[in-house]
Amino acid sequence: MTRTIIESKTKTVVIGFDEPFCVIGERINPTGRKKLAAELELGDFSTVERDALEQVACGAMVLDVNSGAVFTNKMAEDPRYADNNFVEPPLMRELILRIQAITDVPLCIDSSVPGALEEGLKACEGRPLLNSVTGEEERMELVLPLVKKYNVPVVAISNDDTGISEDPDVRFAVAKKIVERAADFGIPAHDIVVDPLVMPVGAMGTAGQQVFALVRRLRDELGVNTTCGASNISFGLPHRHGINAAFLPMAITAGMTSAIMNPVRLQEMEAIRAANFLMNHDPNGGEWIRFAKVLEAVQAGASFAEASAAASSAASGRRGGRKSRG
């Protein structure tokens, strides 16, 4: 079985066909979040720290860290701030150091800037996931040497110099090309996590069917783990969380093993917990029973994050108690 190992200093997460679905928290991302970008420009990391802790409490197993901030005011004062190659490397380092200081979950270093990826790799303790490489020749030549040098797994996105194809066969071919080029660098297929690219179902009615078929092919023919930006499926539609909550178990059944998503959304997390149980990736339903207590607390008036944090604290206390008696 393909196993992709991601590690922090103290924790290991395994992405695999026979493992629970890996939830990668997406919220530490200033792209499209003007308030967060403004805070980061001022050196204020309070929202980042709050988002990190909240996502972990709600079930994120890995945290995606994106440094794509636009510093509008600094840009007006210093033209260097208009260049992501100038802004992102030091910001990525600071983000990772701040997050590692308050939580021990593994990280996913997310940037289009190779310098930011390497700064993140230098700052990370353990074995992070690198996000990402595409099928563009220039991108592969820049990113794959970093993957090899630091011995880390990487997200491979199924687009190349021609853009994102609506033809799933083309997207599969791009993924295969990346896996083969990675092998040329000595990078094994189990360290490639392919994002087959989820199209919005509102714009393409076959988007769901396409990605399910692609995931099966990627698993059966290339033997790789998969991920996606889960909310892409519902882009532009009303009541998006209902669509996302239906999509995720269907993707899991097709063989998808992880997703970059918002773990603070109760509806989606409930669907994932149930899917893990039904796929026999939750032995004896222990996690589902624990999650049911969270649901009961939410029904009684607690927020999802509060209820999850309380449940995690109680579980840690019980584990600690057993250990001290042993």
C-alpha positions as CSV (number, residue, x, y, z in Angstrom):
1,M,0.0,0.0,0.0
2,T,1.2,3.5,-0.8
3,R,2.1,5.5,2.3
4,T,3.0,9.1,2.3
5,I,4.7,10.1,5.5
6,I,4.4,13.7,6.8
7,E,6.0,14.6,10.2
8,S,6.4,17.4,12.7
9,K,8.9,17.3,15.4
10,T,6.7,15.0,17.5
11,K,3.8,13.7,15.3
12,T,3.5,11.5,12.2
13,V,0.6,11.6,9.8
14,V,0.3,8.9,7.2
15,I,-1.7,9.5,4.0
16,G,-2.6,6.1,2.5
17,F,-5.4,4.0,0.9
18,D,-5.9,2.1,4.1
19,E,-5.6,5.2,6.4
20,P,-8.2,7.6,7.7
21,F,-8.8,10.5,5.3
22,C,-6.2,13.2,5.9
23,V,-7.7,16.6,6.5
24,I,-5.3,19.5,5.6
25,G,-6.5,22.7,7.1
26,E,-6.7,25.5,4.5
27,R,-7.3,28.7,6.5
28,I,-3.8,30.0,7.0
29,N,-3.9,31.7,3.6
30,P,-4.0,35.5,3.0
31,T,-5.1,35.1,-0.6
32,G,-8.5,36.6,-0.8
33,R,-8.5,37.5,2.9
34,K,-7.8,41.2,2.9
35,K,-8.1,41.5,6.7
36,L,-5.5,38.8,7.3
37,A,-3.2,40.2,4.7
38,A,-3.5,43.7,6.4
39,E,-2.7,42.1,9.8
40,L,0.4,40.3,8.4
41,E,1.6,43.5,6.9
42,L,1.6,45.0,10.4
43,G,3.3,42.0,11.9
44,D,0.2,40.9,13.6
45,F,0.0,37.0,13.7
46,S,-2.9,36.7,16.1
47,T,-5.4,35.5,13.5
48,V,-2.9,33.0,12.1
49,E,-2.3,31.6,15.6
50,R,-6.1,31.5,16.3
51,D,-6.8,29.8,13.0
52,A,-4.1,27.2,13.6
53,L,-5.4,26.2,17.0
54,E,-9.0,26.2,15.9
55,Q,-8.3,24.1,12.9
56,V,-6.4,21.5,14.9
57,A,-9.1,21.4,17.5
58,C,-11.7,20.7,14.8
59,G,-9.8,17.8,13.3
60,A,-7.1,19.2,10.9
61,M,-4.3,16.6,10.8
62,V,-1.9,18.9,8.8
63,L,-1.9,22.6,8.4
64,D,-1.4,24.3,5.0
65,V,0.6,27.5,5.4
66,N,0.3,29.9,2.5
67,S,2.5,33.0,2.3
68,G,0.8,34.7,-0.7
69,A,0.1,38.1,0.9
70,V,-0.1,41.4,-0.8
71,F,1.3,44.2,1.3
72,T,-0.4,47.2,-0.3
73,N,0.9,50.0,2.0
74,K,4.5,48.8,2.0
75,M,4.3,48.4,-1.8
76,A,3.5,52.1,-2.1
77,E,6.5,52.9,0.0
78,D,9.0,50.4,-1.4
79,P,8.6,48.9,-4.9
80,R,10.3,45.7,-3.7
81,Y,7.1,44.7,-2.0
82,A,5.4,44.3,-5.3
83,D,7.6,41.2,-5.9
84,N,6.4,38.0,-4.3
85,N,10.0,36.8,-4.4
86,F,10.8,39.5,-1.9
87,V,7.7,39.3,0.3
88,E,7.0,35.6,0.6
89,P,10.3,33.9,1.8
90,P,10.7,35.9,5.1
91,L,6.9,35.8,5.6
92,M,6.8,32.0,5.1
93,R,9.6,31.5,7.6
94,E,7.9,33.7,10.2
95,L,4.5,31.9,9.7
96,I,6.0,28.5,10.2
97,L,8.0,29.5,13.3
98,R,4.9,31.0,14.9
99,I,2.7,28.0,14.1
100,Q,5.3,25.5,15.3
101,A,5.5,27.4,18.6
102,I,1.8,26.7,19.4
103,T,0.9,23.4,17.8
104,D,2.8,20.2,16.9
105,V,0.8,19.0,13.8
106,P,2.8,18.6,10.6
107,L,2.7,21.4,8.1
108,C,2.2,21.8,4.3
109,I,4.3,24.6,2.8
110,D,2.2,26.3,0.2
111,S,3.7,28.9,-2.2
112,S,4.2,29.5,-5.9
113,V,7.6,31.1,-5.0
114,P,10.5,28.6,-4.9
115,G,12.4,30.8,-2.4
116,A,9.4,30.7,-0.1
117,L,9.2,26.9,-0.4
118,E,12.9,26.6,0.6
119,E,12.6,29.0,3.5
120,G,9.7,27.0,4.7
121,L,11.7,23.8,4.4
122,K,14.6,25.3,6.4
123,A,12.2,26.5,9.1
124,C,10.1,23.3,9.4
125,E,10.8,20.7,12.0
126,G,10.2,17.2,10.8
127,R,9.0,16.2,7.3
128,P,6.5,18.7,5.8
129,L,4.4,18.3,2.7
130,L,5.5,20.7,-0.1
131,N,2.7,22.4,-2.1
132,S,3.3,22.3,-5.0
133,V,4.8,21.3,-8.3
134,T,3.0,21.4,-11.7
135,G,3.7,19.8,-15.0
136,E,5.4,22.9,-16.4
137,E,9.0,22.2,-17.3
138,E,10.4,25.3,-15.5
139,R,8.4,24.5,-12.3
140,M,9.6,20.9,-12.2
141,E,13.2,22.0,-12.7
142,L,12.8,24.4,-9.7
143,V,10.8,22.3,-7.3
144,L,11.8,18.7,-7.8
145,P,15.4,19.4,-6.7
146,L,14.1,20.9,-3.5
147,V,11.9,17.8,-2.9
148,K,14.9,15.6,-3.4
149,K,17.3,17.7,-1.3
150,Y,15.0,17.9,1.7
151,N,13.5,14.4,1.2
152,V,9.9,15.6,1.5
153,P,6.7,14.6,-0.2
154,V,5.1,17.0,-2.7
155,V,1.7,17.9,-4.1
156,A,1.6,17.5,-7.9
157,I,-1.0,19.6,-9.6
158,S,-2.3,18.2,-12.9
159,N,-1.8,21.3,-15.1
160,D,1.1,22.3,-17.3
161,D,2.2,24.9,-19.8
162,T,-1.1,24.6,-21.6
163,G,-3.1,25.4,-18.5
164,I,-5.9,23.3,-16.9
165,S,-7.5,20.9,-19.3
166,E,-11.2,20.0,-19.1
167,D,-10.2,16.6,-20.5
168,P,-9.6,14.2,-17.6
169,D,-7.3,12.1,-19.8
170,V,-5.0,15.1,-20.3
171,R,-5.0,15.8,-16.6
172,F,-4.0,12.1,-15.9
173,A,-1.2,12.4,-18.5
174,V,0.2,15.5,-16.8
175,A,0.1,13.7,-13.4
176,K,1.9,10.7,-15.0
177,K,4.5,13.0,-16.5
178,I,5.3,14.5,-13.1
179,V,5.5,11.1,-11.4
180,E,7.9,10.0,-14.1
181,R,10.1,13.2,-13.9
182,A,10.1,12.9,-10.1
183,A,11.5,9.3,-10.5
184,D,14.3,10.8,-12.6
185,F,15.3,12.8,-9.6
186,G,15.1,9.7,-7.3
187,I,11.8,10.7,-5.8
188,P,9.5,7.7,-5.3
189,A,5.8,7.7,-6.3
190,H,4.8,7.3,-2.6
191,D,6.1,10.8,-2.1
192,I,3.9,12.3,-4.8
193,V,0.4,13.4,-3.8
194,V,-1.5,14.2,-6.9
195,D,-4.2,16.9,-7.1
196,P,-6.2,16.0,-10.2
197,L,-7.9,19.4,-10.1
198,V,-11.6,19.6,-9.1
199,M,-13.7,21.7,-11.5
200,P,-16.8,23.5,-10.3
201,V,-19.9,21.4,-10.8
202,G,-21.9,24.5,-11.4
203,A,-19.9,25.2,-14.5
204,M,-19.3,21.6,-15.6
205,G,-22.0,19.1,-14.7
206,T,-19.6,16.1,-15.1
207,A,-17.0,17.6,-12.7
208,G,-17.7,15.2,-9.9
209,Q,-17.8,12.2,-12.2
210,Q,-14.5,13.3,-13.8
211,V,-12.6,13.6,-10.6
212,F,-13.9,10.3,-9.2
213,A,-12.8,8.5,-12.3
214,L,-9.4,10.3,-12.3
215,V,-8.8,9.4,-8.6
216,R,-9.4,5.7,-9.4
217,R,-7.0,5.8,-12.3
218,L,-4.3,7.6,-10.2
219,R,-4.7,5.0,-7.6
220,D,-4.8,1.9,-9.8
221,E,-2.4,2.9,-12.6
222,L,0.1,5.2,-10.8
223,G,-0.3,4.0,-7.2
224,V,-0.2,7.5,-5.8
225,N,-2.1,9.3,-3.1
226,T,-4.4,12.1,-4.0
227,T,-5.6,15.5,-2.7
228,C,-7.7,18.4,-3.8
229,G,-9.1,21.8,-2.9
230,A,-12.4,20.3,-1.8
231,S,-14.4,23.5,-1.9
232,N,-13.7,24.0,-5.6
233,I,-16.5,21.6,-6.4
234,S,-19.2,24.0,-5.0
235,F,-17.7,27.3,-6.3
236,G,-20.3,29.9,-7.2
237,L,-23.2,27.8,-5.8
238,P,-25.6,28.4,-2.9
239,H,-25.4,26.2,0.2
240,R,-21.9,25.2,-0.7
241,H,-21.3,23.1,2.5
242,G,-24.1,20.6,1.6
243,I,-22.4,20.0,-1.8
244,N,-19.0,19.7,-0.2
245,A,-20.3,17.3,2.5
246,A,-21.7,15.0,-0.3
247,F,-18.6,15.3,-2.5
248,L,-16.1,14.3,0.2
249,P,-17.4,10.8,1.0
250,M,-17.9,10.1,-2.7
251,A,-14.3,11.1,-3.3
252,I,-13.1,9.0,-0.4
253,T,-15.0,6.0,-1.8
254,A,-13.3,6.6,-5.2
255,G,-9.9,6.4,-3.4
256,M,-9.1,10.0,-2.6
257,T,-6.9,10.1,0.5
258,S,-6.7,13.7,1.6
259,A,-8.1,17.2,0.9
260,I,-7.1,20.8,1.6
261,M,-10.3,22.1,3.2
262,N,-11.8,24.1,6.0
263,P,-12.0,21.7,9.0
264,V,-14.0,24.3,11.0
265,R,-17.1,23.4,9.0
266,L,-19.1,20.9,11.0
267,Q,-21.1,19.5,8.1
268,E,-18.0,18.5,6.1
269,M,-16.2,17.0,9.1
270,E,-19.2,15.0,10.1
271,A,-19.3,13.5,6.6
272,I,-15.6,12.6,6.7
273,R,-15.9,11.0,10.1
274,A,-18.8,8.9,8.9
275,A,-16.9,8.0,5.7
276,N,-13.9,6.8,7.7
277,F,-16.1,4.6,9.8
278,L,-17.9,3.1,6.7
279,M,-14.6,2.5,4.9
280,N,-13.3,0.6,8.0
281,H,-10.7,3.2,8.7
282,D,-12.0,3.9,12.2
283,P,-11.6,0.6,14.2
284,N,-14.6,-0.1,16.3
285,G,-16.0,3.3,15.5
286,G,-14.0,4.9,18.3
287,E,-13.5,8.2,16.5
288,W,-17.1,8.3,15.4
289,I,-18.3,7.8,19.0
290,R,-16.0,10.6,20.2
291,F,-17.2,12.9,17.4
292,A,-20.8,12.1,18.4
293,K,-20.1,13.6,21.8
294,V,-18.9,16.7,20.0
295,L,-22.1,16.9,18.0
296,E,-24.1,16.6,21.2
297,A,-22.2,19.5,22.7
298,V,-22.9,21.6,19.6
299,Q,-26.6,20.8,19.8
300,A,-26.5,22.0,23.4
301,G,-25.1,25.4,22.3
302,A,-21.3,25.1,22.1
303,S,-19.5,26.1,19.0
304,F,-17.9,23.3,17.0
305,A,-14.4,24.5,17.9
306,E,-15.2,24.8,21.6
307,A,-16.8,21.3,21.7
308,S,-13.9,19.8,19.7
309,A,-11.3,21.4,22.0
310,A,-13.1,20.1,25.1
311,A,-13.3,16.6,23.7
312,S,-9.6,16.6,22.8
313,S,-8.7,17.9,26.2
314,A,-10.8,15.2,27.9
315,A,-9.2,12.5,25.7
316,S,-5.7,13.7,26.4
317,G,-6.5,13.7,30.1
318,R,-7.7,10.0,30.0
319,R,-4.6,9.0,28.0
320,G,-2.3,10.9,30.4
321,G,-4.1,9.2,33.3
322,R,-3.6,5.7,32.0
323,K,0.1,6.4,31.2
324,S,0.8,7.7,34.7
325,R,-0.7,4.6,36.2
326,G,1.2,2.3,33.8
